[in-house]
Amino acid sequence: MTAGVSRRTFVKAAGAALAAPGLLGARRRAAAGELAGRIQKAVKFQMIQEKLSVVDKFKLLKDLGFDGVEAYHRLKLDPRELVKARDATGLPIHGVTGAGKDLAGAIELARVCGASSVLVVAGAVNKQSSYDENYRATQKWIREAIPLAQKHGLRLLVENVWNNFLLSPLEMARYLDEFESETVGSYFDVGNVVRFGWPEQWIRILKHRIGKLDVKEYSRKKQMNEGLRKGFQVELGEGDCGWPDVRKALLEIGYRGWATAEVRGGDRKRLADIAERMDRVLGLSP
């Protein structure tokens, strides 16, 4: 190869790199842990198992470096206690879970708490409930809740759960797009797809549809040797989620927003460990 060809090859390669800085830059930043400032970490309120008042539970989370918390609708906590704790600590309640089919009730709790979303589980498919029936029925009752959610500036975020429904990212994207509303999006659970897929592939396909993230781990080895749900019995960073690839994919789609742990809770020591593990797997440490 001549020197001229070598120079041309070099220039061509350099030009290609400059023409596509997003992908290459995302990979470098992911390796450097530069998701800090892009992702806010939280836990589900019911994970706090210290015997404390609501406000002291919020203080505990803030002391441990969490950026927020997510309320659980079915706990039937007094919303005034949640708001009091939020205002006393400055720790936001970013979302509401546990809505079931009571989307109106969950939306009201979210409104009172100043949350930005309600997590939605889109029914379930089983012997009695067929796939196509569940598809139509869940779209119907979610669509009926859109005006109320819009009125209060909330998003309805459908989670990928083990309900035998929306089993591929392509189908999830289609399901969400059919609402033709920015109010409806994805609450993407990283660990839930490892049983039958790869999280980074889902992230790249769902793209802008992802409104928030649930963070848990899953082990295919434990799944094969001990049973399906045993796969969840592994600590963050010690399973098969492939966190470096997850971080790269999140950077590539430009994700910014909440990531909420959905793992076994506990006392201060346990919650501190969760915070440290979230920092590590999500690349939040400086």
C-alpha positions as CSV (number, residue, x, y, z in Angstrom):
1,M,0.0,0.0,0.0
2,T,1.4,3.4,-1.0
3,A,1.7,6.4,1.4
4,G,-1.0,8.2,-0.7
5,V,-3.4,5.4,-0.2
6,S,-2.6,5.3,3.5
7,R,-3.3,9.0,3.9
8,R,-6.6,8.8,1.9
9,T,-7.6,5.8,4.0
10,F,-6.8,7.8,7.2
11,V,-8.7,10.9,6.0
12,K,-11.7,8.8,5.1
13,A,-11.8,7.0,8.4
14,A,-11.4,10.3,10.3
15,G,-14.2,11.8,8.3
16,A,-16.5,8.9,9.0
17,A,-15.8,9.3,12.7
18,L,-16.6,13.0,12.6
19,A,-19.8,12.4,10.6
20,A,-21.1,10.0,13.3
21,P,-19.9,11.4,16.6
22,G,-23.0,10.4,18.5
23,L,-22.4,6.7,18.5
24,L,-18.6,6.8,19.1
25,G,-19.0,9.5,21.6
26,A,-21.7,7.6,23.4
27,R,-19.5,4.6,23.7
28,R,-16.6,6.6,25.1
29,R,-18.8,8.4,27.6
30,A,-20.5,5.2,28.7
31,A,-17.1,3.8,29.5
32,A,-16.2,6.9,31.5
33,G,-19.4,6.7,33.5
34,E,-20.9,9.9,32.1
35,L,-24.5,9.1,32.7
36,A,-24.1,11.2,35.8
37,G,-26.3,14.3,35.5
38,R,-28.6,12.5,33.0
39,I,-30.2,10.0,35.3
40,Q,-31.9,10.6,38.7
41,K,-32.0,7.5,41.0
42,A,-35.0,6.6,43.2
43,V,-36.6,3.7,45.1
44,K,-40.1,2.6,45.6
45,F,-41.5,3.9,48.9
46,Q,-42.4,0.4,50.1
47,M,-38.8,-0.6,49.9
48,I,-38.0,1.6,52.9
49,Q,-38.3,-0.9,55.8
50,E,-36.9,1.1,58.7
51,K,-39.5,1.8,61.4
52,L,-39.7,5.6,60.8
53,S,-42.3,8.2,60.1
54,V,-42.9,9.1,56.5
55,V,-40.9,12.3,56.8
56,D,-38.0,10.4,58.4
57,K,-38.1,7.8,55.6
58,F,-37.7,10.7,53.1
59,K,-34.8,12.1,55.1
60,L,-33.2,8.7,55.1
61,L,-33.3,8.5,51.3
62,K,-31.9,12.0,50.9
63,D,-29.1,11.2,53.3
64,L,-28.2,8.1,51.2
65,G,-28.0,10.2,48.0
66,F,-31.3,9.2,46.3
67,D,-32.9,11.9,44.1
68,G,-36.5,10.9,44.6
69,V,-39.1,8.3,45.5
70,E,-42.0,6.6,43.9
71,A,-45.3,6.3,45.8
72,Y,-47.4,3.1,45.8
73,H,-51.1,3.7,45.2
74,R,-52.3,0.5,47.0
75,L,-50.6,1.4,50.2
76,K,-53.4,3.9,50.8
77,L,-51.0,6.3,52.6
78,D,-52.4,9.7,53.5
79,P,-51.3,11.9,50.6
80,R,-50.9,14.8,53.0
81,E,-48.2,12.8,54.8
82,L,-46.4,12.3,51.6
83,V,-46.6,15.9,50.6
84,K,-45.5,17.0,54.0
85,A,-42.4,14.8,53.8
86,R,-41.7,16.0,50.3
87,D,-41.9,19.6,51.3
88,A,-39.8,19.1,54.4
89,T,-37.0,17.3,52.7
90,G,-37.1,18.6,49.1
91,L,-37.2,15.0,47.9
92,P,-39.6,14.7,45.0
93,I,-42.2,12.1,44.5
94,H,-41.6,11.5,40.9
95,G,-44.2,8.8,40.1
96,V,-47.1,6.6,41.3
97,T,-47.2,2.8,40.9
98,G,-49.7,0.1,41.9
99,A,-52.6,1.6,39.9
100,G,-54.1,-1.6,38.6
101,K,-57.2,-0.5,36.7
102,D,-57.8,2.4,39.1
103,L,-56.0,4.9,36.8
104,A,-58.2,7.7,38.0
105,G,-57.3,7.1,41.6
106,A,-53.6,6.8,40.8
107,I,-53.7,10.0,38.7
108,E,-55.3,11.8,41.5
109,L,-52.5,10.7,43.9
110,A,-49.9,11.7,41.4
111,R,-51.6,15.1,41.0
112,V,-51.6,15.7,44.8
113,C,-48.0,14.6,45.2
114,G,-46.7,16.5,42.2
115,A,-45.6,13.4,40.4
116,S,-45.1,13.2,36.6
117,S,-46.3,9.7,35.8
118,V,-48.4,6.7,36.7
119,L,-47.0,3.3,36.0
120,V,-49.5,1.1,34.0
121,V,-49.6,-2.7,33.8
122,A,-51.5,-3.6,30.6
123,G,-53.6,-6.4,31.9
124,A,-52.5,-10.1,31.4
125,V,-52.8,-12.9,28.9
126,N,-53.8,-16.3,30.1
127,K,-56.1,-19.2,29.3
128,Q,-59.1,-17.1,30.1
129,S,-57.9,-13.8,28.5
130,S,-56.8,-14.0,24.9
131,Y,-54.0,-12.0,23.5
132,D,-56.1,-10.0,21.0
133,E,-58.8,-9.4,23.6
134,N,-56.3,-8.0,26.1
135,Y,-54.7,-5.9,23.4
136,R,-58.0,-4.2,22.6
137,A,-59.3,-4.0,26.2
138,T,-56.2,-2.4,27.7
139,Q,-55.8,0.1,24.9
140,K,-59.5,1.1,25.5
141,W,-59.1,1.8,29.3
142,I,-55.7,3.5,28.9
143,R,-57.1,5.7,26.1
144,E,-60.1,6.6,28.3
145,A,-57.6,7.9,31.0
146,I,-55.6,10.0,28.6
147,P,-57.7,13.2,28.9
148,L,-57.5,13.2,32.7
149,A,-53.7,12.5,32.6
150,Q,-53.2,15.4,30.1
151,K,-55.3,17.7,32.3
152,H,-52.8,17.2,35.1
153,G,-49.7,17.1,33.0
154,L,-49.0,13.4,33.7
155,R,-47.8,10.5,31.6
156,L,-49.2,7.0,31.6
157,L,-46.2,4.7,31.2
158,V,-46.8,1.1,30.3
159,E,-44.3,-1.3,31.9
160,N,-43.0,-4.5,30.3
161,V,-43.9,-7.1,33.0
162,W,-44.3,-10.9,33.1
163,N,-48.0,-10.8,32.0
164,N,-47.5,-12.8,28.8
165,F,-48.2,-9.7,26.8
166,L,-46.1,-7.3,24.6
167,L,-43.3,-9.8,24.4
168,S,-41.1,-8.0,21.9
169,P,-39.9,-4.4,21.6
170,L,-41.3,-4.1,18.2
171,E,-44.8,-5.0,19.4
172,M,-44.4,-2.7,22.4
173,A,-43.5,0.2,20.1
174,R,-46.5,-0.5,17.9
175,Y,-48.8,-0.8,20.9
176,L,-47.7,2.6,22.2
177,D,-47.7,4.4,18.9
178,E,-51.3,3.4,18.3
179,F,-52.4,5.7,21.0
180,E,-51.1,8.6,18.9
181,S,-50.4,10.5,22.1
182,E,-47.2,11.7,23.9
183,T,-49.1,11.1,27.1
184,V,-48.6,7.3,26.7
185,G,-45.1,5.9,26.8
186,S,-42.9,3.1,28.1
187,Y,-41.8,2.4,31.7
188,F,-38.9,0.2,30.7
189,D,-37.9,-2.5,33.2
190,V,-34.3,-3.5,32.5
191,G,-34.4,-6.8,34.4
192,N,-37.8,-8.0,33.2
193,V,-36.7,-8.6,29.6
194,V,-33.5,-10.7,30.3
195,R,-35.5,-13.9,30.5
196,F,-36.3,-13.7,26.8
197,G,-34.3,-10.8,25.4
198,W,-31.5,-8.2,25.7
199,P,-32.2,-4.9,27.4
200,E,-30.0,-2.8,25.0
201,Q,-32.0,-4.0,22.0
202,W,-35.3,-3.0,23.6
203,I,-33.8,0.4,24.5
204,R,-32.6,1.1,21.0
205,I,-36.0,0.1,19.5
206,L,-38.2,1.9,22.1
207,K,-36.1,5.0,21.9
208,H,-38.0,8.2,22.7
209,R,-41.0,6.2,23.9
210,I,-39.1,5.4,27.1
211,G,-40.3,7.7,29.8
212,K,-38.7,6.1,32.9
213,L,-36.7,3.1,33.9
214,D,-37.1,0.4,36.5
215,V,-33.9,-1.1,37.6
216,K,-33.5,-4.7,38.7
217,E,-31.2,-7.6,38.0
218,Y,-31.8,-11.1,36.5
219,S,-29.6,-14.2,36.2
220,R,-30.1,-16.6,33.4
221,K,-28.0,-19.2,35.3
222,K,-30.3,-19.1,38.3
223,Q,-33.3,-19.2,35.9
224,M,-32.1,-22.4,34.3
225,N,-30.9,-24.1,37.5
226,E,-33.4,-23.0,40.1
227,G,-36.5,-21.7,38.3
228,L,-37.9,-18.7,36.4
229,R,-38.4,-16.3,39.3
230,K,-35.2,-17.4,41.1
231,G,-33.5,-15.4,38.3
232,F,-34.4,-12.2,40.2
233,Q,-32.6,-13.3,43.3
234,V,-29.3,-11.8,42.4
235,E,-27.8,-8.4,43.4
236,L,-27.6,-5.5,40.9
237,G,-24.5,-5.9,38.8
238,E,-24.2,-9.6,39.4
239,G,-26.6,-11.0,36.8
240,D,-27.0,-10.9,33.1
241,C,-28.5,-7.4,32.4
242,G,-25.3,-6.4,30.6
243,W,-25.1,-3.0,32.2
244,P,-22.2,-1.6,30.0
245,D,-24.4,-2.3,26.9
246,V,-27.4,-0.8,28.7
247,R,-25.5,2.4,29.4
248,K,-24.3,2.7,25.8
249,A,-27.8,2.2,24.5
250,L,-29.2,4.9,26.9
251,L,-26.6,7.3,25.8
252,E,-27.3,6.6,22.1
253,I,-31.0,7.4,22.5
254,G,-30.2,10.5,24.6
255,Y,-32.1,9.2,27.7
256,R,-32.5,11.6,30.5
257,G,-34.8,10.9,33.5
258,W,-35.6,8.7,36.4
259,A,-34.3,5.2,37.2
260,T,-36.1,3.6,40.1
261,A,-34.8,0.5,41.9
262,E,-37.4,-2.3,42.2
263,V,-35.5,-4.9,44.3
264,R,-35.6,-6.3,47.8
265,G,-35.7,-3.4,50.2
266,G,-34.6,-3.2,53.8
267,D,-33.0,-1.0,56.4
268,R,-30.5,1.9,56.1
269,K,-27.6,-0.5,55.4
270,R,-29.5,-2.3,52.6
271,L,-30.7,0.9,51.0
272,A,-27.2,2.3,51.1
273,D,-26.0,-0.8,49.2
274,I,-28.7,-0.3,46.6
275,A,-27.7,3.3,46.1
276,E,-24.1,2.3,45.6
277,R,-25.0,-0.5,43.2
278,M,-27.2,1.8,41.2
279,D,-24.4,4.3,40.9
280,R,-22.1,1.5,39.6
281,V,-24.4,-0.2,37.1
282,L,-25.8,3.1,35.7
283,G,-22.5,4.9,35.7
284,L,-23.7,7.7,38.0
285,S,-20.5,8.1,40.0
286,P,-18.2,11.0,39.0
